């Protein structure tokens, strides 16, 4: 959440408008959509693999919860490479926002 706050502050410094509610509501919506999509995909996976207790079913579920989940987690971290607000940039943003008008 602190990164979202920094991004909202950067937006306010660049454009002169405060849109924190928009940023945080978009984050909440994306989190809820991702949770729903995850449940949907898990349902499809279980429907496809079956719910039996056979060795093949257990191995297939293990692959989904092991390497596939790890790959999806690594892909989810990729947007962090685009995050460019460091301490210097953050100090500049705060200076712009606290400057008297």
C-alpha positions as CSV (number, residue, x, y, z in Angstrom):
1,X,0.0,0.0,0.0
2,X,2.9,2.4,0.6
3,X,3.9,2.0,-3.0
4,X,0.4,2.9,-4.1
5,X,0.5,6.0,-1.9
6,X,3.8,7.0,-3.4
7,X,2.3,6.6,-6.9
8,X,-0.7,8.7,-5.9
9,X,1.6,11.4,-4.6
10,X,3.6,11.3,-7.8
11,X,0.4,11.8,-9.8
12,X,-0.6,14.7,-7.6
13,X,2.9,16.3,-8.0
14,X,2.8,15.9,-11.8
15,X,-0.8,16.9,-12.5
16,X,-1.8,19.0,-9.6
17,X,-4.8,16.9,-8.7
18,X,-5.2,14.5,-5.8
19,X,-6.7,11.1,-6.9
20,X,-5.8,8.9,-4.0
21,X,-9.3,7.4,-3.8
22,X,-9.2,6.4,-7.5
23,X,-5.8,4.7,-7.0
24,X,-6.8,2.8,-3.9
25,X,-10.3,1.8,-5.3
26,X,-8.6,0.5,-8.5
27,X,-6.2,-1.5,-6.3
28,X,-9.1,-3.0,-4.3
29,X,-11.0,-3.8,-7.5
30,X,-8.0,-5.6,-9.1
31,X,-7.4,-7.6,-5.9
32,X,-11.0,-8.7,-5.9
33,X,-10.9,-9.6,-9.6
34,X,-7.7,-11.5,-9.2
35,X,-9.2,-13.5,-6.3
36,X,-12.3,-14.3,-8.3
37,X,-10.2,-15.3,-11.3
38,X,-8.0,-17.5,-9.1
39,X,-11.1,-19.3,-7.8
40,X,-12.5,-19.7,-11.3
41,X,-9.2,-21.2,-12.6
42,X,-8.9,-23.5,-9.6
43,X,-12.4,-24.7,-10.3
44,X,-11.6,-25.3,-14.0
45,X,-8.4,-27.1,-13.0
46,X,-10.1,-29.4,-10.6
47,X,-12.9,-30.1,-13.1
48,X,-10.3,-31.0,-15.7
49,X,-8.1,-33.0,-13.5
50,X,-10.9,-34.7,-11.5
51,X,-11.2,-34.9,-7.8
52,X,-10.1,-38.5,-7.5
53,X,-7.4,-39.7,-5.1
54,X,-5.3,-41.4,-7.8
55,X,-1.6,-40.8,-8.1
56,X,-1.9,-39.0,-11.5
57,X,-4.4,-36.6,-10.1
58,X,-2.3,-35.8,-7.0
59,X,0.8,-35.3,-9.2
60,X,-1.1,-33.0,-11.6
61,X,-2.4,-30.9,-8.7
62,X,1.1,-30.8,-7.3
63,X,2.4,-29.4,-10.6
64,X,-0.3,-26.8,-10.5
65,X,0.5,-25.7,-7.0
66,X,4.3,-26.0,-7.4
67,X,6.0,-24.9,-10.6
68,X,2.9,-23.3,-12.2
69,X,2.2,-21.2,-9.0
70,X,5.8,-20.2,-8.8
71,X,5.9,-19.1,-12.5
72,X,2.7,-17.0,-12.0
73,X,4.2,-15.4,-8.9
74,X,7.4,-14.5,-10.8
75,X,5.3,-13.0,-13.6
76,X,3.3,-11.0,-11.0
77,X,6.6,-9.5,-9.8
78,X,7.5,-8.1,-13.2
79,X,5.6,-4.9,-12.9
80,X,7.8,-4.0,-9.9
81,X,10.6,-3.5,-12.4
82,X,8.7,-0.5,-13.7
83,X,8.5,1.2,-10.3
84,X,11.0,4.1,-10.4
85,X,10.3,6.0,-7.2
86,X,13.5,5.9,-5.0
87,X,14.4,8.0,-2.0
88,X,15.6,10.9,-4.1
89,X,12.5,10.9,-6.3
90,X,10.2,10.6,-3.2
91,X,11.9,13.6,-1.5
92,X,11.4,15.6,-4.7
93,X,7.7,14.7,-4.8
94,X,7.2,15.6,-1.2
95,X,8.9,19.0,-1.8
96,X,6.6,19.7,-4.7
97,X,3.5,18.7,-2.7
98,X,4.5,20.7,0.4
99,X,5.6,23.8,-1.5
100,X,3.3,26.8,-0.8
101,X,1.1,27.8,-3.7
